[in-house]
Amino acid sequence: MEHSHRYHAYPTQEVAERLEHHLDVHRQLYNHVRWDYTNSPEDDKPSEYDQNNKLPEWKRKWPVFSELHSKAAQATVARFHRNLSNLRKKKEKGYNVGRLKRQAPTDYRSVTYNQSGFDLDEKRGRDRFAYVRFSKIGWVKIRYHRPVPDHTSIKEITFKKETTGEWFVSFGLETNDADLTEKPDVNSLNTSNSVGIDLGIQNYIHTSDGKTVDWLDLEDEYEVLRREQRKLSRKQKGSNNYEKQRREVAKVKRHIRRKVLDYQHKITTWLVREYDAVFVEGLDVKEMLEQSHNARNKQDAAWRQFITLLDYKADLYGCHVVQVEASGTTKECASCGVETAKPIWVREHSCPSCGFECDRDANAAMNVLQRGFSELGLGWPEPTPVETALPTDTYSVSAKRVVETGSLGA
């Protein structure tokens, strides 16, 4: 299983200048790979393998490329072809896509060393610091707030300069399947150790056993962001004052992203530790954001990111995480299956067929739970939710409880 650890980096001024230089040379290499591909005949476009073989020739012709580590240069070539592949996939799905654009200095902000060209010295640092050496660049100090686990291997290391001007180092880690926590047997799953999750609007999540987790309050942060953006609009673009204020805006946006991600880490860790199986709606987030109503709240929810965190933590903590079809979970009665149309402002489910009544989101979460059991090829343990231990009332799980539970492993 692959996952990553990210660390704040504190390069010296001399090393930071070399990082900047290598970042710019890699950007030039990326643009040259793009130029070489674009100007090749349509029936003879070079592959990633072909362009890797051209690297020695390019280094002789343009000595600046010789300053790069060979594996890092190959990773830059791979980056172009990975972007090209993603563009093709979008085109196949019907999206109107153009061509890959030339990378400007403000767009290209990271470099990856794959397999070799780096070293980690955990003993050199003190007070939770360590050092990473990048070939042809030097040693970079990082805040080593969580050590790399003994049972994992470092496959690649990436350094990145954020829009705020800060440096970060990310380790791409690989864990052997034998070292992961074993997942419980599917046949042992029941309604007491499994949960369905409705990703809601009134609450951040609503579980099938009646728990709710409140939304993260970001109103103060957005007020600060609006204030800083107003200041930026009054600066002359391209001036030193504009650049200084742009960084202030970037810092506020970064703070919001970090706060959301931290909250999601703690909720997802709580879920995979609390239950043996977690079933969640497989949402088309892009389509939801394109709708006119409530788009910002949906973006703040970062539901795709939430589901991604659940997926990778499922392997780490030995939990089954299954995405189910989201369509109809709100309309369908969890008791009898009859569909009833509900406008967004109707917050209660009342079935005209069987009389089953509960919270709208609780009903959706129960349907997610039932679909999850079906997805795993299991029968529903009890005839209907009314006759099981599933509560029809709800109670809120405080943010404090989620933080205390999730902080141990987030």
Secondary structure, DSSP 8 states (H G I E B T S, - for coil): -EEEEEEEE---HHHHHHHHHHHHHHHHHHHHHHHHHHTS-TTS---HHHHHHHHHHHHHHSGGGGGS-HHHHHHHHHHHHHHHHHHHHHHHTT----------TTT--EEEEESSSEEEETTT--SSEEEEEETTTEEEEEE-SS---TTEEEEEEEEEE-TTS-EEEEEEEEE-GGGS-----GGG--TTTEEEEEE-SSSSEEETTSEEE-----HHHHHHHHHHHHHHHTS-TTSHHHHHHHHHHHHHHHHHHHHHHHHHHHHHHHHHHH-SEEEEEE--HHHHHHSSSSHHHHHHHTHHHHHHHHHHHHHHHT-EEEEEE-TTTTTB-TTT--B----TT--EEE-TTT--EEEHHHHHHHHHHHHHHHHTT---SSS-GGGSS--SS-EEE-HHHHHHHHTTT-
